[in-house]
Amino acid sequence: RGLQSIEGRLIEAFHNLAGPENVENVKISSRTDRGVHALRNTCHVDVRKRNLSDSIEGGSQCWDPIRIIHGLNYHLCRQSL
């Protein structure tokens, strides 16, 4: 019916944040049925280190957890409901 799952929305947000080639092994802790909220639902995802070869630091760097939270919130808010 055109509705997207919580898992689908999270994967899309991770892809937009880090790039689809850098995101894998997404696991949601529980399933949500239609009409059920996902409050305090948790997930696991493997995200490859950021490639900083074009920056001053060079090499690769781990993601800052606060940047991941802010980035996911940004991309989730931009998704149409």
Z-matrix of the N, CA and C atoms (Angstrom, degrees):
N
C 1 1.447
C 2 1.519 1 111.77
N 3 1.291 2 117.80 1 18.55
C 4 1.450 3 121.04 2 178.31
C 5 1.520 4 114.16 3 85.20
N 6 1.330 5 118.06 4 2.05
C 7 1.459 6 120.62 5 178.81
C 8 1.520 7 109.76 6 -86.88
N 9 1.306 8 115.59 7 140.46
C 10 1.457 9 120.52 8 179.47
C 11 1.527 10 109.27 9 -105.82
N 12 1.304 11 116.80 10 145.45
C 13 1.462 12 121.27 11 -178.86
C 14 1.528 13 110.89 12 -75.05
N 15 1.323 14 115.52 13 162.49
C 16 1.466 15 121.23 14 174.97
C 17 1.529 16 109.21 15 -59.22
N 18 1.334 17 116.09 16 -44.11
C 19 1.467 18 120.42 17 178.92
C 20 1.526 19 110.77 18 -59.83
N 21 1.315 20 116.70 19 -43.97
C 22 1.465 21 120.51 20 179.31
C 23 1.516 22 112.59 21 -62.09
N 24 1.331 23 115.93 22 -40.52
C 25 1.467 24 119.95 23 178.70
C 26 1.535 25 111.26 24 -66.82
N 27 1.331 26 116.86 25 -39.81
C 28 1.464 27 119.96 26 177.93
C 29 1.526 28 111.38 27 -65.40
N 30 1.315 29 116.72 28 -44.07
C 31 1.471 30 120.10 29 179.08
C 32 1.526 31 110.19 30 -61.25
N 33 1.325 32 116.93 31 -44.30
C 34 1.469 33 120.35 32 178.41
C 35 1.531 34 110.73 33 -60.39
N 36 1.331 35 117.39 34 -42.60
C 37 1.466 36 121.11 35 179.44
C 38 1.533 37 110.84 36 -64.90
N 39 1.339 38 117.69 37 -43.09
C 40 1.470 39 120.52 38 176.52
C 41 1.528 40 110.93 39 -62.08
N 42 1.332 41 117.47 40 -41.58
C 43 1.465 42 120.73 41 178.41
C 44 1.519 43 110.85 42 -61.68
N 45 1.333 44 116.37 43 -43.00
C 46 1.465 45 119.95 44 179.07
C 47 1.522 46 111.77 45 -66.80
N 48 1.319 47 117.05 46 -33.88
C 49 1.460 48 121.40 47 -178.42
C 50 1.526 49 112.26 48 -76.24
N 51 1.325 50 116.90 49 -50.81
C 52 1.471 51 120.61 50 -171.18
C 53 1.522 52 114.03 51 -110.46
N 54 1.328 53 117.42 52 -11.29
C 55 1.461 54 121.08 53 -175.70
C 56 1.515 55 110.00 54 94.44
N 57 1.345 56 117.80 55 135.08
C 58 1.466 57 121.18 56 -175.85
C 59 1.525 58 113.71 57 -59.51
N 60 1.312 59 117.61 58 -28.12
C 61 1.463 60 120.44 59 -179.66
C 62 1.528 61 112.32 60 -74.14
N 63 1.328 62 117.38 61 -11.93
C 64 1.465 63 121.95 62 -177.43
C 65 1.526 64 114.14 63 -106.14
N 66 1.335 65 117.52 64 1.47
C 67 1.465 66 122.02 65 -176.14
C 68 1.521 67 109.22 66 -120.62
N 69 1.338 68 116.35 67 128.76
C 70 1.469 69 119.62 68 177.18
C 71 1.522 70 109.86 69 -154.17
N 72 1.316 71 115.97 70 169.16
C 73 1.455 72 123.91 71 174.31
C 74 1.534 73 112.93 72 59.29
N 75 1.337 74 116.22 73 47.26
C 76 1.466 75 120.46 74 178.74
C 77 1.528 76 108.79 75 -78.36
N 78 1.328 77 116.23 76 124.53
C 79 1.464 78 122.25 77 179.39
C 80 1.530 79 108.54 78 -128.77
N 81 1.325 80 116.50 79 124.04
C 82 1.455 81 122.17 80 177.38
C 83 1.527 82 108.08 81 -95.31
N 84 1.338 83 117.28 82 140.29
C 85 1.465 84 120.50 83 -173.27
C 86 1.524 85 113.27 84 -70.48
N 87 1.303 86 117.92 85 -28.69
C 88 1.463 87 120.77 86 179.02
C 89 1.517 88 108.74 87 -153.76
N 90 1.305 89 116.07 88 165.96
C 91 1.453 90 118.30 89 178.80
C 92 1.514 91 109.84 90 -95.89
N 93 1.309 92 114.17 91 153.75
C 94 1.459 93 119.36 92 176.22
C 95 1.515 94 107.97 93 -119.70
N 96 1.312 95 115.44 94 131.08
C 97 1.456 96 120.50 95 176.53
C 98 1.519 97 109.10 96 -89.79
N 99 1.305 98 115.76 97 163.18
C 100 1.441 99 121.04 98 -179.94
C 101 1.534 100 109.74 99 -56.91
N 102 1.329 101 115.33 100 132.35
C 103 1.450 102 120.43 101 179.24
C 104 1.513 103 114.26 102 86.29
N 105 1.333 104 117.52 103 0.66
C 106 1.461 105 121.87 104 -179.95
C 107 1.528 106 107.91 105 -108.88
N 108 1.327 107 117.13 106 132.02
C 109 1.468 108 119.47 107 -178.52
C 110 1.528 109 110.61 108 -74.37
N 111 1.313 110 114.91 109 163.03
C 112 1.466 111 121.22 110 -179.95
C 113 1.526 112 110.83 111 -112.05
N 114 1.329 113 116.72 112 27.02
C 115 1.451 114 121.35 113 -179.29
C 116 1.529 115 110.53 114 -58.29
N 117 1.299 116 115.77 115 129.17
C 118 1.475 117 124.23 116 179.38
C 119 1.523 118 113.94 117 63.66
N 120 1.308 119 116.79 118 19.90
C 121 1.450 120 120.77 119 172.77
C 122 1.529 121 106.98 120 -74.21
N 123 1.310 122 118.55 121 142.21
C 124 1.459 123 121.22 122 -178.69
C 125 1.523 124 110.47 123 -116.50
N 126 1.319 125 115.20 124 162.53
C 127 1.464 126 119.53 125 177.06
C 128 1.522 127 109.37 126 -146.33
N 129 1.305 128 114.37 127 163.99
C 130 1.467 129 122.32 128 174.31
C 131 1.517 130 106.32 129 -122.62
N 132 1.315 131 116.35 130 140.20
C 133 1.460 132 120.77 131 175.93
C 134 1.534 133 108.16 132 -149.48
N 135 1.317 134 115.33 133 141.28
C 136 1.463 135 120.53 134 174.07
C 137 1.523 136 107.57 135 -97.32
N 138 1.336 137 115.36 136 123.95
C 139 1.465 138 121.57 137 179.33
C 140 1.519 139 107.24 138 -121.86
N 141 1.328 140 115.89 139 125.17
C 142 1.472 141 119.89 140 178.99
C 143 1.523 142 110.44 141 -66.53
N 144 1.319 143 115.45 142 152.70
C 145 1.459 144 120.44 143 177.25
C 146 1.524 145 110.29 144 -57.79
N 147 1.321 146 114.80 145 150.41
C 148 1.465 147 119.99 146 178.14
C 149 1.522 148 108.97 147 -73.42
N 150 1.325 149 115.86 148 138.54
C 151 1.457 150 121.42 149 176.65
C 152 1.518 151 108.07 150 -87.71
N 153 1.310 152 115.88 151 115.54
C 154 1.461 153 120.86 152 -177.78
C 155 1.520 154 111.81 153 -110.89
N 156 1.307 155 117.37 154 28.49
C 157 1.465 156 120.53 155 -176.38
C 158 1.523 157 112.26 156 -62.73
N 159 1.350 158 117.41 157 -24.33
C 160 1.460 159 120.14 158 179.75
C 161 1.527 160 112.26 159 -88.99
N 162 1.329 161 117.37 160 -5.03
C 163 1.458 162 119.67 161 -177.48
C 164 1.526 163 110.98 162 -98.05
N 165 1.303 164 115.55 163 178.42
C 166 1.466 165 121.53 164 -178.89
C 167 1.523 166 111.17 165 -65.16
N 168 1.361 167 116.98 166 -39.03
C 169 1.464 168 120.38 167 -177.41
C 170 1.525 169 111.93 168 -68.71
N 171 1.321 170 117.45 169 -35.68
C 172 1.457 171 121.81 170 -176.34
C 173 1.521 172 111.82 171 69.74
N 174 1.315 173 118.04 172 171.60
C 175 1.456 174 122.33 173 177.79
C 176 1.520 175 113.19 174 71.49
N 177 1.338 176 116.33 175 -146.31
C 178 1.463 177 120.63 176 179.94
C 179 1.518 178 109.44 177 -130.40
N 180 1.313 179 115.52 178 159.63
C 181 1.462 180 120.49 179 -175.91
C 182 1.516 181 109.51 180 -144.49
N 183 1.337 182 115.88 181 144.08
C 184 1.458 183 120.93 182 176.53
C 185 1.523 184 110.07 183 -67.12
N 186 1.317 185 115.01 184 154.29
C 187 1.456 186 120.99 185 176.81
C 188 1.521 187 110.15 186 -75.64
N 189 1.313 188 117.08 187 138.08
C 190 1.458 189 122.91 188 173.27
C 191 1.533 190 108.01 189 -77.53
N 192 1.342 191 118.62 190 125.22
C 193 1.474 192 120.77 191 -177.67
C 194 1.530 193 113.86 192 -54.43
N 195 1.328 194 117.91 193 -36.91
C 196 1.467 195 120.69 194 179.75
C 197 1.525 196 110.40 195 -66.49
N 198 1.326 197 116.99 196 -38.46
C 199 1.474 198 119.89 197 177.24
C 200 1.520 199 111.36 198 -66.35
N 201 1.328 200 116.89 199 -35.69
C 202 1.467 201 119.67 200 176.82
C 203 1.523 202 109.70 201 -64.21
N 204 1.325 203 117.64 202 -46.43
C 205 1.468 204 121.13 203 179.66
C 206 1.524 205 110.62 204 -59.65
N 207 1.331 206 117.07 205 -49.85
C 208 1.464 207 120.47 206 -178.99
C 209 1.528 208 111.05 207 -64.48
N 210 1.329 209 116.53 208 -40.53
C 211 1.462 210 120.31 209 179.50
C 212 1.523 211 112.38 210 -65.26
N 213 1.344 212 116.67 211 -43.37
C 214 1.469 213 120.00 212 177.59
C 215 1.523 214 110.85 213 -63.72
N 216 1.339 215 117.34 214 -44.66
C 217 1.463 216 120.20 215 178.09
C 218 1.525 217 111.02 216 -59.01
N 219 1.322 218 117.21 217 -41.95
C 220 1.467 219 121.54 218 178.87
C 221 1.523 220 110.20 219 -60.32
N 222 1.333 221 117.03 220 -51.32
C 223 1.470 222 120.41 221 -176.60
C 224 1.522 223 112.50 222 -70.76
N 225 1.330 224 117.83 223 -33.77
C 226 1.469 225 119.46 224 176.65
C 227 1.526 226 111.42 225 -67.69
N 228 1.321 227 117.56 226 -37.48
C 229 1.472 228 121.41 227 178.55
C 230 1.521 229 111.44 228 -68.02
N 231 1.309 230 117.88 229 -27.54
C 232 1.470 231 121.69 230 -179.06
C 233 1.523 232 112.62 231 -80.44
N 234 1.329 233 117.92 232 -16.58
C 235 1.462 234 121.47 233 -179.82
C 236 1.519 235 109.32 234 -72.73
N 237 1.308 236 115.76 235 138.82
C 238 1.467 237 118.98 236 177.74
C 239 1.534 238 109.25 237 -74.77
N 240 1.303 239 115.38 238 146.31
C 241 1.460 240 121.15 239 -179.06
C 242 1.506 241 111.39 240 -86.88
